[in-house]
Every structure is written in C-alpha cells, then in structure tokens.
Amino acid sequence: MSAAGLSTAIDVDRLPTLPAIAMEAIRLMEGEDSHFASVADLIVNDQVLVSRILHYANSAAVGGRPVTTIAQAISRLGFNAVRGIVLSAAIVESFARQLPEERERSVNFWLHSIGVATLAASLAERLGFPDADEAYLAGLLHDIGKLVFLLQYPKEFAAFHAELSAQGHYSLHGTLPIELEKAHFGMSHMEAGKQVAAHWGFPAHLVDAIWMHHQPVMDTIPPESACLGQLLRFADVVCVTHQIGSSYFLSGPSPCHDHYHFALENLLRNHTLTSREIDEMVAATHARLRELGQILGFWDDETYLRLVKAANLQLGGLGLALDRENRHLQASNRMLEAAARLTKKLHTGIDLAEATQLINEACHRAFGCKSSVCLLRHPRSGEFIGTVFHAGMVRRCDLAAVREPTISISAVERQAKERLCQTMDELASGIELDNGAVRLLDNRRFLATCFLAHPGSRWNEAPVLGELVVELDPDQETDLASLQQRFSAFALTVSSLVERLLLEHHMTVQAEQLALAARKIEEKQHQLFHSHRLATVGQLAAGAAHEINNPLTIISLNVQVLRAMLQKEGIDDDGIERLGVVEGQVKRISKIIQDLLGFARPAEPKFSVCSIAEIVERVLSVISDRVSLEDITIHTDIPDDLPKVKVDPLQIEQVLMNLLVNACHAMPDGGEITIACRHRGAVVETSVTDTGVGIEPKHLSRIFDPFFTTKKQGEGTGLGLAICNSIAEHNGGSLRVRSKVGRGTTFTLALPVDKGERLRSLKESVMKAEAVRPAEAAHAHRLLVVDDEKLLNDMLRETLTAHGYEVDSALDGEEGIRRLQAKQYDCVLLDIRMPRRDGLEVLHYMREHFPKVKVIIITGL
C-alpha cells in the first residue's frame, strides 16, 4: 500500500463512534466547570455503569461505610478516579460490542492500554505536565490503531498475529512489529491511530501524541502538551518491560523485550528516576488495573497473579541480562581506556622496542591476560623488534629471521613465531587477510592478530607491520565471543597507531634528510659565492700587480744608480744604509706582487708521476734555510707502499714548504711537527700537524681567503694559504684544516693517485701472458676492449695489436654489446664502472647469449 493511499486506508465510516457518555467525559476534562454534580448527572443515565461504580465503592478494597448514591461514590473514590472509570468503561464496552467473539482475547490489550494510561497520568504529575487527564486519555487510546486493524482487516490481522507469535513480540533476531504491520496492512498502527483520533475530533496535540508515541526519547521530556507523545513512549516502555498486558492480543508473555530494556535504561537516566521508584509506580498501576478490571468485569485474582508472575520472571531475566551487559560494558570501557592511553603515549620520539612495551602494557590493562608478545617490523632492516610481557615483567624478544629455529622460548613466543610465519605464507600465496582479524590458537589458549598495512600505503611490499599474541588466564571466566570482538577492535586501533608511528618515523627521517640537503645546498652556494669573490679579488690583484710593477722597477733601478753614485762620491755609510732599507722594501713589494700574480694567475701545473715521499724529503732538506728549527722536532710517518701521484712536484713542494713554515711560526717556543701520509681510495693524503697555539674557530672558515692573516702586521701578507689552496685545486686535489686552540693545527693535502699505474700494471700482465704462451699470440685472436677511459682503451688496443691480436674497442657497455652482436670474439677485456650499461650488465648479457667467450675483468688493476 503506497503512502499516497494512507488517507483512504482506514474506512472511517466503519469506525465505532464513542458513546455520548465518553464524549461528555472528555468534554468535562477539557472544561473548567467540572464538579461532582456534573459528573454525577453524566453517570446516573447509565444504570449499568452506576451499579458497577457503587459495587466497587462498597467493596472491601475501598472500605468504609456503605454508599447508596453516585455523589457519595464520587466523594469516596475521588473525582479523577471516577472520570477515569467512566472513560475506560465507555471505550472498552464500545469496542467490545463490535468484537463480541474477541472479548476473551482482548483482555490483555485493555490491561496494557489502561496500564499505559495510568502510568502516563502518574508520570505527567511527576514531570510537571499541565493536565494528567489528557495523559490518561492519550494512554488509553495510544494503540487504538491495532483495534482498527482487527476490525477492518481480520484475515490480515490473523496472519500478522501468527507471524508475530512465532517470532516473539520484540525479538532482537526477528522483524520489528511495526515493520510487520507495514508489510501486512500498508501502514503502522500509529498512522491508523492518528486517523481515528482525527476522525473523533481530538485536539491536535492528542492526535500527534497517538501518532508519535513510538519515537525514541533521547533527552529529558519537557512538561509541555506538544511532548505528550514522548510521555506515552515512557509509559509504554515501562508497561512492556514489566509485562502489563499485551498490546497485540497475545495470550502469553512476549519472549523478548531487549529493545525496550535499553530504552528504559536511558529514560531512567535522563529523568533521574531509580528502579525503586518505577517499581512503586508499577505497583500502583497493578492496583488501578484491579479496580478497573473488577468494575469492567474482566478481573480475577488468577489474572492478577499471572500478571505479577510474568512481570517478575521478565524482570529477573532483565536483571541477568543487565548484569551480563554491565560486565560487557565494563570490559569494553577497560579496552577503550587502555586504547586511549596508548594513543597518547605512542608518539614519534619513542623507538620500536618501547612502542611494543607500551602495547603489551595496554593489552594487559585491557584484557588482564596472563602474558603477551608484541612484535613490530623495523622499516629498514626488516627485523621484528618486540617485547614479552609476563607477570608484570618485560623483556626483549627480537626476531632477526622469522624462519630460523629459536631455542628456549616461552609458549607465547612460540605461538607468536608460528603465527607470524603462517601469516607471511598466506600473504605470499595470495590469500587476502583482514586487518584486525583474530584467531584462537592451541585449544583457545591464545588469541593472535597481525597488524597489516592499509592498501596503498608505502609498506605494501612488506604489509605485515607487526603482531600481537596474548595468552589467556585459564582461571578467568571469559565470554570468548565478546573477548574476540573487543580484542579485534583493540587490534584495529593498535594497527592504525603502529602505521601512524612508522609513518611519523619515516617523515622524521625525510625531514632530517631534507634539512641535510638544504645545508649542503647552502654550503655549495657559500662555496660558489666564495669562489666568485676569490676570482674577483684575483682579477683585481692581477691588474694592480701589473700597474705597480712598472713604477716599482723604476724605483729599484734608481736606488741602484744612487747607491753607485754615493759609493763613487765617497759619502758616508749612513746614506748607503738608508738606500739599502729602500731596496729591501722594494723587494718586499716585489714579493707581494709575485704572490698576487701567483694567486690570480697560477701557473699551469706541469704534471709528472712522482713519489710524495720524495717530495717531502726534498722539502725537509731545505726547510732549515727558510725558518729556524730551534726547539722544533719533525717526525715523519710515510709508508713504503704509497702509490705514486700525478702532480706538479715543484708546486706541491711549494705547498708543503709553506705549511711547514706556518707550523714553525705557530710554535714560537718550540714543539713538534708530524708529517704523515696515507692512501685513501683514489687519493694520497699528506697531513702536517703542529703542537702550536691553534686557530680560533671563528677564523677557520676564512683561513684560505686571500689577504686574511692572524699574524701581526708586517709579518705576513695573508696570501700563503690562499695560494696553497689554489695550487691544490689546480693539481686535482684539495686542502683542508682542523684545529683546536692551545693544542695545535692539522693541514691535510689530498692528491690524486696516478691512474696510469693501472695501465702499466695491465701491460705487464699482458707481456707476462705473452711470454708464457708465445704460440697462441701468433694466431690472430680477435679481442674486444670495453673501457670508458679512452687513454687506457687506446693503449690496450695498440699494445695488443702490436702483439699480433685483432683488437676492437668500445667506450661503454651499450657499444660493447653492439660489437658483440656484430662480430665473434675470443675474449673480452671488460671494465665494470661505465656509463650507460655497466660491466656487470654486459657480463650478464654475455653469460646468456655468448657463454663461450672468455672475459677478463680489468677494473682496479
């Protein structure tokens, strides 16, 4: 039935009309002129109702002297009580006449309706509603739509009633009654009741209350007429949970009211009502039901006892269910609290071992387990870092290789390792695993879960981020299904925290790398600026030297002429001595000019292969002519097997001489100088170390700047170290310094090893091979030389060709493969480090396509 047809779903012409006495009772409730006489006049016209009220007023339940008039009965029973009796009797009798065959079965329905009406009136008074009578009327008629279904759709109602009886009234595992109503009748009983109430001309707020009485109540109910529907919900929940009647004509108690029990808990909490207060209201409602039941003629003690027994059984079951639910909630709260505390503690500053310890402690706090193991994969090494938690003690438990046998481990560690291997095998075989999935191991003794990376994360190649295994306490009574559910939720939380922690660690490493790269860029920029400044200074110095040199030559020549003239005239030595001072300063200026030219336009190095030991020896032989060595001891530490270097020996002598002179000047009171040489990779390092005064840190960054000096004015030009640094760079090397004030300074000169030594060694090897196998050399074997150093490549080709071989050459791996594809070769001389394809790629290609061709690796010879 469509929503558009709801307005015609109920045949209003077939609805029973309320008796005049009921309508008048409702009118008197709404008016302000109600009094004993008006109600007595209303009742006296219905002799059956008069007899019932008088019978009840004179019953033992009420007590007192006999009454004979309606006015006396009203006085004894109370104005509101009598009006309620009138309404209830009129409405019940009206529908009873329409359903004479359902009278027996409808008793439970009217018990429920009157119970809701009575409780609604009590709650209205308790919560401060303006009119408790309205609440009573709304409660009495709140399920009137169900009676309409029974009247107008008897066959559909029979099918509906059978299905509802079979599944249980409010079962958690079945369809809700309201959904069943819509399936059978096309609408709910609330919608049908709304149409009935509107047809009877009820006020709008009463119509809305009947329509909305199943809406959940999420907050405190305001005492307003517009909120009457929420009040009915409260009263209905209490009656359903306490088995007061049955709104669906069921003959026995409903099997399950779980939905209503939870609603009742919320209502009690929102309105600060206790279970004891609700029990008192329920007891008062039972008393009211007894009264009206006796008046309406469908009450006996057996009915009452059945109601109370059913309610007690239901409440007892509710108590057990609530106890179980409370235990579950307490356990869930412990888990959530432990997870929240863990979230605060797992931050970037902790390492993986500390993180596993925190996870174990949180797990113990959440589940009270006997022992636990937590393992986390190190993102770089792949090793599993972990800890074991047992009896309040923590110890490390690392797995460098998961599949290696481990001796003397505990049961929980063994389970952790086996489960980890199983998980990795399942992932490797393509099985999809859910993050947070929990497994019971070893006859339900252990719970295990793995932390898996989320799809699309950077750890997808190794998705197992870690594992958590707990050993359950056998003495602890546990609902395994509930425990697994909580453990799975905890595992999902921890998995997210672990991935966040690893991501934060990764971001920290990246930030450090970016900071390092930024510092290197800044250093390179500083070096570039420094080089540009030095070049500018050099150009300026060269121009100035050229302009100064010419007039300086004229001054020098004139000094010499004056000296000759004074000597010829026989003038005293004082004048000649003064000319000598001038001549000395001219020479000093000339020396500065030569240094400037040497710095600005350094002479091109005349490279030759030489021994650094011989250069040091020559410098030491003449150092005493340049500077005093009094109280200075010079030590040397030069290995005999140092490789030779290819430099300009005279320029390197100049550098070492300058460094030694500076070292002597730094030790005015004497000391020690150590000259040490070491072979480091592609360079030979020569260090000059003194025990002098040292250089202040603020000066180290400027030590190679031109014209910078720490000596007194007149003792140095500040060009010596700048020239030394320039010479080192022009010879393919470098010069660096380290110093500590008061302890001394070390200058280290790094010079490149002679690469030609490799070629000479290779030629010697070839010549030895030719001497051993002269016969083979006579044959024109075809060789291929693959080396990116053109000089070495050419020399090999010329040497081997001279010995009778047919030789082709290639300058990189790509060209070498093309030549192999074009010709057949007996042997390939192969370098390893080359552009485009390197030697290893060429070697792999030859093993696959030319396995019989011999290969000689020449790298490093």
RODO-780478 format. One record per residue (C-alpha): residue in one letter; x, y, z. Coordinates in steps of 0.05 Angstrom, whole numbers, plus 5000, padded with zeros to 4 digits. Layout:
BEGIN
AXYZ;...
This chain:
BEGIN
M500050005000;S503050664978;A504051265023;A499251654980;G493651174997;L494351225072;S488851735080;T483851235050;A486850615082;I482050665141;D474650655126;V472451195175;D465051035163;R466150345194;L469650625256;P465550565321;T463251225349;L464951385421;P458851345466;A455752005487;I457851885558;A465151825537;M464852445494;E461752835551;A467152575599;I472452835551;R468853495546;L468653565621;M476153405624;E477553985577;G472954485612;E474054855676;D466854775705;S467454035724;H464453865792;F461253295829;A454253465805;S456153485731;V459652825733;A454052515775;D448952755725;L453152445669;I453551755703;V446451705730;N443651605660;D447550945651;Q444650455702;V449749905686;L455550385698;V452150655762;S451549955790;R458849785776;I461450425808;L457050335870;H459149605875;Y466449795872;A465650375922;N462549895972;S467749345961;A472849116013;A478449405972;V475750105985;G472750016054;G468550496096;R461150576107;P456350356053;V454550875999;T448050905961;T448851495913;I453551665857;A455352315892;Q457551915953;A461551445909;I464952035875;S466552325943;R469651665966;L473351465903;G475452155880;F473452595822;N479052395775;A478451655791;V471051635774;R472252025710;G477551525690;I472850955704;V467551285661;L472451365602;S475350665607;A468550325614;A465450715556;I471150585508;V472149855526;E464749705521;S464250065455;F469549635422;A467149005458;R460449065423;Q464049105356;L468348485372;P463948025415;E467947405395;E474647745413;R472547955483;E476447405517;R482747525475;S482448285482;V483248285558;N490948325552;F490248905503;W485849315550;L490149145610;H496049435571;S492250045548;I489550215618;G496450075647;V499650575598;A494151075614;T495151015689;L502751055684;A502251645636;A497952025686;S502851865743;L508952075701;A505352715679;E504452905752;R511652715768;L514653105710;G510053715718;F505553655657;P499554145660;D494053615652;A494652895676;D487652725650;E489952855579;A495752385590;Y490851855616;L486351925554;A492251905506;G495051285541;L488250945539;L487751045463;H495151025443;D494450335410;I487450445382;G490150325312;K491249595328;L483849515344;V482349835277;F486749325242;L483048765278;L476249065259;Q477449225186;Y482748705166;P481148075206;K484547585157;E490848015150;F490948115225;A490547355237;A496647255191;F500247825224;H498547555294;A501046855276;E507747115249;L508747565309;S507147005358;A512046545323;Q518047025325;G516847355392;H514048045403;Y520348465406;S525747955389;L532548215370;H533147675318;G526447795283;T522948345245;L520348915288;P512748915298;I511949595264;E515549335202;L510848725203;E504949195207;K507149575145;A508248915109;H501248655125;F497049295128;G500949805088;M501650265149;S503450255222;H498350255279;M500850965297;E498651215229;A492050865235;G491051135306;K492551845280;Q486751785230;V482051515283;A483652065333;A482852595279;H476052285260;W473752325331;G475653065334;F481153015386;P485553625398;A491653665352;H496653515408;L492752885427;V492652665354;D500252775349;A501452405415;I497851785389;W501751845323;M508751955353;H508651515415;H513951035387;Q519151575372;P525551465414;V526651945472;M533952185473;D533552725527;T529452965586;I522053045568;P519653775574;P512953845611;E509254115550;S502953875515;A506853825450;C511353295484;L505652845505;G507852315454;Q514652255489;L510952165555;L506851595524;R513351285500;F516051285571;A509650975599;D509250455543;V516550245554;V515150135629;C508849725615;V512249295562;T518449155604;H514048985665;Q509248545625;I503048965639;G498248665588;S499848565515;S498349075461;Y498048535407;F492748085438;L497947555455;S495647045506;G502346955539;P508347405556;S512747635500;P519247245496;C524047835489;H523948585504;D531348755495;H529949385454;Y525349655508;H530049485565;F535449925535;A530450475523;L528150425596;E535450505620;N536151145580;L529451425605;L531251285678;R538051605669;N535352225633;H529952345686;T533952155748;L528951615767;T531050995805;S528750275794;R525250305861;E521150905841;I519050555777;D517149935817;E512750365862;M509250655800;V508349955772;A505349705837;A500350295837;T498650125765;H497149405783;A492449655838;R488950115788;L488249535739;R485049115794;E480049675807;L478049785735;G478249055719;Q473248905773;I468849485750;L469249265677;G468048545695;F474448215668;W478648165730;D480147605779;D485747425826;E488546905779;T489347435726;Y492947885775;L497647325799;R499147145727;L501047875712;V505547925773;K508947265759;A510247435687;A512948115707;N517547815760;L520147295711;Q521447825660;L524848285710;G529147715735;G531347565664;L532448315654;G536848325716;L541247765689;A541548085621;L543448755650;D548748425693;R551748105632;E551248755594;N554549135651;R560348645652;H561048715577;L560749475582;Q565949485638;A570549045596;S569449485535;N570850105577;R577349805601;M579349655530;L577450355506;E581050685564;A587350275550;A587050445476;A586051185491;R592051195538;L596150825487;T594251335434;K597151885477;K603651515492;L605351265422;H608951875393;T614751995346;G620052045400;I619851315421;D623350725389;L620050075367;A622149685428;E619050195474;A612750205430;T611949445437;Q612649505512;L607150035514;I602649605471;N603748995516;E602149415578;A595749685545;C593748975525;H594748725597;R590749315623;A585149195573;F584448435578;G588148215642;C591847685602;K597047205632;S602547405583;S603347735515;V608247845459;C608348455413;L612948485351;L613949065303;R617749045238;H623549535231;P622149915167;R629449895142;S632549255168;G626148835165;E627748535233;F622048435281;I623248835346;G619048625405;T617948505479;V614847965522;F610348175580;H609347665636;A607447745709;G608948495707;M615948375678;V618248595609;R624048315568;R626348395496;C624247885443;D627248045374;L626847625312;A632347765262;A629947205217;V622946945227;R624246245199;E630746105237;P630045605294;T629945915363;I631945545427;S628945625496;I622946075483;S616446105521;A609845825496;V607046505478;E613446675439;R613046015401;Q605746155383;A607646865360;K613146605315;E608946045285;R603046515273;L607647035240;C610546515193;Q603546275176;T601146985161;M607047135116;D605946475078;E598646635068;L600147335041;A605547054996;S600646544967;G595647104950;I590746995007;E587347645028;L587447765103;D583248265142;N586748755188;G584748625260;A582547905246;V583247485310;R585046755314;L584346275372;L590545825379;D592345205418;N585444995442;R583145715456;R589045855500;F591846425457;L589047005418;A593147265359;T592647825309;C597348145258;F597948885242;L597448975167;A598949595126;H592949945094;P592149845018;G596050374981;S600950525037;R608450545027;W609249885065;N605149465016;E611349064994;A612148825065;P605048905092;V606048545159;L607649125205;G607448715269;E603848215311;L600448155380;V599347485415;V596247415484;E595846815530;L589146785565;D588646665640;P585345975649;D582446185717;Q578846785688;E571746655666;T571146925596;D565847015542;L570346845483;A565747145431;S565547805468;L573047775482;Q574647655409;Q570348245389;R573848715438;F580748435420;S579348555346;A577349275360;F583549375402;A587849065347;L585049535294;T586550125338;V593649895352;S594749745278;S592850455259;L597350725315;V603150295292;E602450515220;R602051245243;L608251145286;L612150845228;L609751405182;E611951935232;H618751595239;H619351595163;M617252325158;T622352505212;V627952155173;Q625752505109;A625653175145;E632653045170;Q634952865100;L631653495072;A634953915126;L641753585109;A640553715035;A638754435049;R645154515090;K649254215034;I645954684983;E647455265029;E654655045035;K655254974959;Q652255664950;H657155935000;Q662855584965;L660455854898;F659956564926;H666856474958;S669856234892;H666756814854;R669457304906;L676357004902;A676157044827;T674257774831;V679857904881;G684757524837;Q682957944776;L683658584816;A690358354845;A693058174777;G691258854749;A694159214809;A700558804806;H701558984733;E700559724746;I705159724807;N710659304777;N712859824725;P713960414773;L717059934823;T722259734771;I723860464760;I724660574835;S729259964840;L733660194783;N734260894812;V736160614881;Q741660224848;V744160844810;L744061264874;R747860714911;A753260724856;M753661484857;L754361514933;Q759760994933;K763461374878;E763062034915;G765361704979;I759261915020;D758661605090;D755560935101;D749261235132;G746461445065;I748260785033;E744860425091;R738460825081;L738460645007;G739059915030;V732659995071;V729160265010;E731859704967;G729359185019;Q722359475018;V722359474942;K724058724944;R718458614995;I713458964949;S716058554891;K714957914931;I707758124947;I706658274873;Q709357584854;D704757264905;L698857654878;L700457424807;G701456714832;F694556724864;A690857094809;R694156744750;P697156094777;A701955754731;E699255134696;P701654514732;K707054104696;F704453424714;S709152844724;V708752184761;C712452264826;S713051994896;I710152414952;A715552134998;E721052424953;I717553104953;V717253115029;E724452915033;R726653484987;V722553985027;L725553755093;S732553825065;V731754575053;I726754775107;S732154995154;D734355525103;R727455845107;V725855825181;S729355685246;L728154975274;E730755125343;D726954715396;I722654415340;T722553665325;I719953405259;H717052695254;T715152315191;D710351735182;I710551535109;P709050815087;D713650505036;D708050244992;L704650904978;P702250954906;K705151504864;V701452144848;K700952534784;V702153264802;D706953844791;P712453664841;L715154384846;Q708254664862;I707054124914;E713854274945;Q711655004950;V705254804986;L708854345036;M714354865048;N709055395063;L705354925111;L711854755148;V713755485154;N706955655182;A707455075231;C714155335256;H711356035264;A705555755305;M710555475356;P715056055377;D717155675440;G718455035402;G714454395394;E713353805347;I711353745275;T708853085246;I708452945172;A704052335157;C701852025091;R696051535079;H692951215017;R685451315019;G681651064958;A683451494897;V687851994935;V694152024977;E693252465039;T699152835068;S697953175136;V702353685171;T700753725245;D703754205296;T703054295371;G702555045367;V697555565391;G691955335344;I686855745305;E680556025335;P674155715308;K671556385282;H677656435237;L677455735207;S672155905155;R676556475128;I683356145133;F684056055057;D681556755040;P686657205006;F689757745050;F686957425113;T692257305166;T692557225242;K699857455244;K702058135267;Q702158705216;G708358655173;E709557915188;G705257635132;T701157825071;G695457335081;L696657025012;G700556405031;L694855935048;A690456224992;I695956044942;C696855354973;N689355214967;S689355454894;I695355014877;A692054404909;E685754514868;H689554614803;N693153954815;G686553594823;G686853554899;S684353934960;L686954255024;R683054245089;V684554445161;R682454265232;S684954595295;K683954655370;V686255275406;G692155125451;R693054415423;G695354515351;T693254505278;T693053985223;F693054155148;T691453565102;L693353575029;A689653054986;L692752904918;P690152424864;V693451754853;D696651644786;K691551274742;G696951084692;E699650594743;R693550154727;L695350164653;R702649984666;S700549404711;L695849154657;K701349194604;E706048804648;S700648274657;V699648224582;M707048174569;K707747624621;A702047244589;E705347314520;A711947054547;V708446444575;R704346294512;P708246554452;A704946044406;E697946284419;A700047004405;A701946824335;H694646674320;A690447274303;H685547214360;R680047724360;L679548134424;L674648674447;V676749214496;V670749544533;D673150124576;D670650844583;E677651134595;K679751304525;L687251354542;L687250664573;N682850384518;D687550644463;M693850404499;L690949704507;R688749674435;E695649904410;T699449434456;L695248824439;T695348984365;A702949024368;H703048314396;G699048034338;Y691948074363;E686048344323;V683048854371;D676649254371;S674749764424;A668350034456;L667750624503;D661550394542;G657349774554;E652049944502;E657249994447;G660649354472;I654048954465;R653049224394;R660048984375;L658848304406;Q652548244365;A656248434301;K662648004308;Q665347384341;Y670647504394;D675247024430;C676047454492;V673248094521;L677248564567;L671648874608;D671549484655;I666049494708;R664350224720;M662050534655;P656451004631;R650050744601;R650649984612;D655949804663;G660549194661;L656048754704;E650348844655;V654948674597;L657548064634;H650347824648;Y648647914575;M654747514553;R653246944601;E646346894569;H648046994495;F655546854489;P657346374544;K663646104510;V667046784503;K672346884556;V672247524598;I677847884634;I675648394686;I680548974685;T677449444737;G682049604795;L688549344762;
